[in-house]
Each structure stands twice: as C-alpha cells, then as structure tokens.
Amino acid sequence: MKKIITLVVVVLLISAVFTGCQIMGEKEPVVYTLAALPNDAGEMTEYLYFVMKEMNIALEPFNVTVEYTVADDYSVVAESILSGTAHIGTPSGATYAKARIENNNIYPMFIRAPKGVASGYYSLIVTHIDNKSDFEGMSEEEALKSLKGKSFGFVAATSTSGRLVPTTTFWNLFGPDGTNEISSRSQVFELTTEDGGVFSEIQFGGCHSGSVNLVVNKKVYAGATWDSVDRDKDLPHLEPHRDNLYVIATVLVPNGPFWINKEFMKQEHIDAIVEHFVNLTPENASEGMFTENPVGESLHIEDRFLAVEPEFYEFLEVMFEEEK
C-alpha cells in the first residue's frame, strides 16, 4: 500500500512539473483587433495590410496576433477602442484626440513620417471646377467667406481633415475672433442658415471618397477632404476626380497616429510594437512594404515611422474642448 501511495505521489509530481514547464514555456494566446476604414472596394488597404503584418511580427514572441476589422466610419473606430472591442485605431488625429478627451488611457504609438520627418497632409476645401470663376480675384480668406450661405459637405464627425480642421477654419472666420456672426462651432457643422448656421445645407460623406463625390456630383457646392503633401501621388479618393475639383483652401495637418487604449493592451506589447516600427527600414521590413514608386498610401523607400507622445496632438484636443 505504501508503494502504491509513493508511486501516485511521484506520478503527480512529474505531471505537475510537466504542466508547469508547459505554462512557463508557452504564453496564453492573445488576439488584438485593428479597427480601420476600408478602401473604396470595402477591403483593407495595402498599407494597413503591411502595418498589420509587421505588428504580428513584433508580437510573435508573446504569442499575440493582430486581426483586422472594418469600421464604417471614424466614430465606430473611437467607440471600439474606448470599449475594448477593438484595440488599435486607424490613423486619424481627430478621432484619437476626441477619444483621449474621454479617457486618458488612450495613447498614440507611432506615426508615418515621410522621409523620416514628422510631416503631415493637407486638409482641403474644394468645389467643382465649374465654380472656379466664382473665386477669380479673391484671396483665400475672401473665397472662404464667400461660401457662407452655400451647401457644404464634411467627411465624418471625428475626421481631422474632413471636419475638425475646416470647422476651426470657418470658426476663426465667422466666430468671435472673426466677423462675430456665430457664437458656437455647431453653427458650422450642425446648424444650417435656417437655424443661424453658416451653410444652407450640410451633408456628411461618411468617408473621404463620399465627401469628394458629393462635390463632384454637385450634391453640395463645396466640401472637405485631404490630399498628400506629395501632390503627384495617386490617392483613390481623389483619382480620377482631380480635374473636376478646384481647391479653395489648404491647411497642413500632422499625420494621425496608430493609437491604443492602455486599459486593454499590455504595456510590453505596446512597447514591442513601437520599438519594431521605429526601427523598420526597407532592408528589414516585409517585402513590398517600401517602394521607389509608391501608389496611393504606399510607403516610399525613404519613409519611416516615429514614436509620438500625447503632447504632439494637444492642439487637436484643444479644438475639441472648445466645441463643448
């Protein structure tokens, strides 16, 4: 009987040691979700494909994977990251900033840096080319003021270039520091002239392609969208519409970050992603990620990624705070 008991104890000890080794040697699998807007075909963009691939390489030692989920618009991205149903947000400075105002656990990780510089892109206000003669002889400020009383198209409520920046532009023109014709930013993007607003009609395209189509199809007189600093770059939402658009005004905007909610991601995983991306080069990245002749959002061989802190986007937080 004593031998049987001894044997059972030995078996249990061996089993415990074996199980312990398994636990120590293997980490529990974790899945994070990257929420992003799709391309015009409703699919993940090539740029995001490569970004997600590199995130998976960075997190492989932790037995962590990153998956993609489609978001209808920027507000869905924000809600998903705030609630933890998604973990990594698509680049949009305004979406990130608005989410951070609600929860200071929201943090930026890194940004795309053309030629290694923390650059940005243009927020545009455009109209149909048929309206070009309406702006002859006008300065940019005069041209923007002439839009009062006309119909206007925004992208989405939390779009940086497609809503927040143009709202601020018109607020500066018509608000207390301008002509003092309006007293609330909502009079720019929510209220029409019938209710004391700037524009006779307001429409939201939902995405940049949608906003551009509103202008091209003359559903609105003018609208907002974005363009690359490299104007020779083919962007799906602008091609083949460039010849049908007239640019009324431009504002340079810092690139938006890939961002996370620290409540739902381990710090070591966040650090691993950032470390991986700031050290990415054409030599060590996935084949095809960097190219000499980029199309759309593709990366140029001189592009890099830079880590950023919340302070980089404080001006956007201020814009949102002022809307309250």
C-alpha positions in Angstrom: 0.0 0.0 0.0 2.8 2.3 0.9 4.5 1.6 -2.5 1.2 2.5 -4.3 0.9 5.8 -2.5 4.5 6.6 -3.2 4.0 5.8 -6.9 0.9 8.0 -7.1 2.8 10.9 -5.5 5.7 10.5 -7.9 3.3 10.5 -10.9 1.5 13.6 -9.6 4.9 15.4 -9.1 6.0 14.5 -12.6 2.7 15.7 -14.0 2.9 18.9 -12.1 6.5 19.6 -13.3 5.5 18.8 -16.9 2.4 21.1 -16.7 4.5 23.9 -15.0 7.1 23.7 -17.8 4.3 24.0 -20.4 2.9 27.1 -18.6 6.3 28.6 -18.3 7.3 27.8 -21.9 4.1 28.8 -23.6 2.2 32.0 -23.2 -1.6 32.2 -23.4 -2.5 33.3 -26.9 -3.9 36.8 -27.2 -5.7 38.4 -30.1 -5.8 42.2 -30.7 -8.1 43.8 -33.2 -7.1 46.7 -35.5 -10.2 48.8 -36.5 -9.9 50.8 -39.7 -11.9 52.2 -42.5 -11.7 50.1 -45.7 -10.8 51.3 -49.2 -13.4 52.0 -51.9 -13.8 48.3 -52.6 -14.7 47.7 -48.9 -11.3 45.9 -48.3 -8.3 46.5 -46.2 -5.8 48.9 -47.8 -2.4 47.6 -48.9 -0.8 50.0 -46.4 -2.7 48.6 -43.5 -2.0 45.0 -44.7 1.7 45.7 -44.3 1.3 47.5 -41.0 -0.7 44.7 -39.5 1.8 42.1 -40.9 4.6 44.0 -39.1 2.6 44.2 -35.9 2.2 40.4 -35.9 6.0 40.0 -36.4 6.6 42.3 -33.5 4.2 40.4 -31.2 5.1 36.9 -32.3 7.4 36.3 -29.3 4.4 37.0 -27.0 2.1 34.6 -28.8 0.0 37.6 -29.7 -1.7 38.2 -33.1 -3.4 41.2 -34.6 -6.5 40.9 -36.7 -8.4 43.4 -38.9 -12.0 44.6 -38.6 -13.8 47.0 -40.8 -15.2 50.2 -39.3 -18.0 52.1 -41.1 -16.6 55.5 -40.0 -14.2 57.1 -37.6 -16.8 57.3 -34.8 -17.0 53.5 -34.9 -13.2 53.3 -34.5 -13.3 55.5 -31.5 -16.2 53.6 -29.8 -14.4 50.3 -30.4 -11.2 51.4 -28.9 -12.8 53.1 -25.9 -14.9 50.0 -25.2 -12.2 47.5 -25.8 -14.0 45.7 -28.6 -11.0 46.7 -30.7 -7.5 47.6 -29.6 -5.6 49.5 -32.3 -7.1 52.6 -34.0 -6.6 53.6 -37.6 -4.6 56.9 -38.1 -6.8 59.9 -37.5 -5.6 62.7 -35.3 -9.0 64.0 -34.5 -10.5 60.6 -33.8 -7.6 59.8 -31.4 -7.9 63.3 -29.7 -11.6 63.1 -29.2 -11.2 59.6 -27.6 -8.4 60.7 -25.4 -10.5 63.6 -24.0 -13.0 60.9 -22.9 -10.3 58.6 -21.5 -6.7 59.5 -20.7 -5.7 55.8 -21.1 -5.9 56.5 -24.9 -2.3 56.8 -26.2 -0.7 57.4 -29.6 2.0 54.8 -30.5 3.7 56.0 -33.8 3.1 57.9 -36.9 4.1 57.6 -40.5 7.0 60.0 -41.2 7.7 60.8 -44.9 11.5 60.8 -45.4 11.8 60.4 -41.6 10.2 63.8 -40.8 7.1 64.2 -38.7 5.2 65.7 -41.6 1.6 65.7 -42.4 -1.0 66.1 -45.1 -3.3 68.8 -46.4 -6.9 69.4 -45.3 -8.6 70.7 -48.4 -11.7 72.7 -49.0 -12.8 72.1 -52.6 -15.6 72.9 -55.1 -16.5 71.7 -58.5 -14.2 73.0 -61.3 -17.3 74.6 -62.9 -17.4 77.0 -60.0 -13.8 78.2 -60.4 -14.8 81.5 -61.9 -16.7 82.3 -58.8 -13.4 82.8 -57.0 -11.5 84.9 -59.5 -9.5 87.7 -58.0 -10.3 86.6 -54.4 -7.8 85.9 -51.6 -8.1 82.6 -49.8 -9.9 84.3 -46.9 -12.3 86.1 -49.2 -13.0 82.8 -51.1 -13.8 81.0 -47.8 -16.1 83.8 -46.6 -18.0 83.6 -49.9 -19.0 80.0 -49.0 -21.4 81.4 -46.3 -25.0 80.6 -47.3 -24.0 77.8 -49.7 -24.2 74.0 -49.2 -21.2 72.2 -47.7 -20.0 68.6 -47.3 -18.0 67.2 -44.5 -16.4 63.7 -44.2 -17.4 62.4 -40.7 -17.8 64.0 -37.2 -14.4 62.9 -36.0 -12.4 63.3 -39.2 -9.4 65.6 -38.7 -9.1 67.0 -42.2 -12.7 66.4 -43.2 -14.5 68.0 -40.2 -12.4 69.3 -37.3 -9.9 71.4 -39.3 -12.5 73.0 -41.7 -14.8 73.7 -38.7 -11.9 75.5 -37.0 -11.2 77.4 -40.2 -14.7 78.7 -40.5 -15.0 79.4 -36.8 -11.9 81.6 -37.0 -13.5 83.5 -39.9 -17.1 83.9 -38.6 -16.7 83.4 -34.8 -15.8 85.9 -32.1 -12.3 86.4 -33.4 -13.5 87.0 -36.9 -16.7 88.6 -38.1 -18.5 87.6 -34.9 -21.5 86.3 -36.9 -21.7 83.0 -35.0 -21.2 82.1 -31.3 -20.9 78.3 -31.5 -18.9 75.9 -33.6 -22.1 73.8 -34.0 -23.2 76.6 -36.3 -20.5 75.5 -38.7 -21.1 71.7 -38.9 -24.6 71.1 -37.4 -26.9 74.0 -37.8 -27.9 75.4 -41.2 -28.6 79.0 -42.1 -32.3 78.4 -41.2 -31.2 77.9 -37.6 -28.4 80.5 -37.5 -25.7 78.4 -39.1 -23.1 79.2 -41.8 -24.2 76.9 -44.5 -27.6 76.5 -46.2 -27.3 72.7 -46.2 -24.8 70.3 -44.5 -24.1 66.7 -45.7 -21.6 64.1 -44.4 -20.0 61.8 -46.9 -19.0 59.2 -44.3 -15.6 58.8 -45.8 -13.3 60.9 -48.0 -14.5 59.3 -51.2 -18.0 60.1 -50.1 -17.2 63.7 -49.4 -15.4 64.1 -52.8 -18.4 62.5 -54.6 -20.7 65.0 -53.0 -18.8 67.8 -54.6 -18.1 66.1 -58.0 -21.8 65.2 -58.3 -22.8 68.7 -57.3 -24.8 67.5 -54.3 -23.0 70.3 -52.4 -21.4 73.5 -53.5 -18.1 72.8 -51.6 -16.7 70.2 -49.3 -13.7 69.0 -47.3 -11.2 66.2 -47.9 -7.5 65.5 -47.7 -4.5 65.3 -50.0 -1.0 64.1 -49.8 1.9 66.6 -49.4 3.3 64.9 -52.4 0.7 66.1 -54.9 1.9 63.6 -57.6 0.7 60.7 -55.5 -2.4 58.9 -56.8 -5.0 58.7 -54.0 -8.0 56.5 -54.6 -10.5 59.1 -53.2 -9.2 61.9 -55.4 -8.4 59.9 -58.6 -9.8 60.3 -61.2 -11.6 63.4 -59.8 -8.7 65.9 -59.6 -9.6 67.5 -63.0 -13.2 68.1 -61.6 -12.1 69.8 -58.5 -11.0 73.3 -57.7 -9.0 73.8 -54.4 -10.3 76.8 -52.4 -8.1 76.5 -49.3 -5.4 74.2 -47.8 -4.2 73.6 -44.2 -1.2 71.4 -43.3 -2.2 68.8 -40.7 0.2 66.5 -38.7 -0.1 62.8 -39.6 -2.5 60.9 -37.4 -1.2 58.1 -35.2 -1.9 54.4 -34.7 -3.3 54.5 -31.2 -4.4 52.3 -28.4 -6.3 52.1 -25.1 -3.8 51.1 -22.3 -6.7 49.5 -20.4 -7.0 46.7 -22.9 -3.4 46.1 -24.0 -0.3 45.1 -22.0 2.5 47.7 -21.9 5.1 45.2 -23.0 3.0 44.5 -26.2 2.7 48.3 -26.8 6.4 48.8 -26.3 7.2 45.9 -28.6 5.1 47.3 -31.4 6.6 50.8 -31.1 10.2 49.5 -30.9 9.6 47.4 -34.0 8.1 50.2 -36.1 10.6 52.9 -35.3 13.4 50.5 -36.4 11.7 49.5 -39.7 13.6 50.1 -42.9 13.3 48.8 -46.5 16.0 46.3 -45.6 14.3 44.6 -42.7 10.6 45.2 -43.5 8.3 42.8 -45.3 9.0 42.6 -49.0 6.9 45.2 -50.9 6.2 47.4 -47.9 8.5 50.1 -49.1 8.8 51.0 -52.8 10.6 53.5 -55.0 7.4 54.4 -56.8 4.6 54.4 -54.2 0.9 54.5 -55.3 -1.8 55.7 -53.0 -0.8 55.3 -49.4 2.1 53.0 -50.1 5.4 53.8 -48.4 8.3 55.4 -50.2 11.8 53.8 -49.5 12.7 57.0 -47.6 9.6 56.9 -45.4 10.0 55.9 -41.7 7.9 55.6 -38.5 8.3 57.8 -35.5 7.1 57.3 -31.9 4.9 60.1 -30.6 3.6 61.3 -27.2 0.1 62.8 -26.4 1.6 66.3 -26.4 2.1 66.1 -30.2 -1.7 66.3 -30.6 -2.6 68.7 -27.8 -3.8 71.3 -30.3 -6.4 68.9 -31.6 -7.6 68.2 -28.1 -7.9 72.0 -27.6 -10.1 72.2 -30.8 -12.4 69.6 -29.4 -12.5 71.1 -25.9 -13.5 74.4 -27.4 -16.5 72.8 -29.1 -18.1 71.8 -25.7 
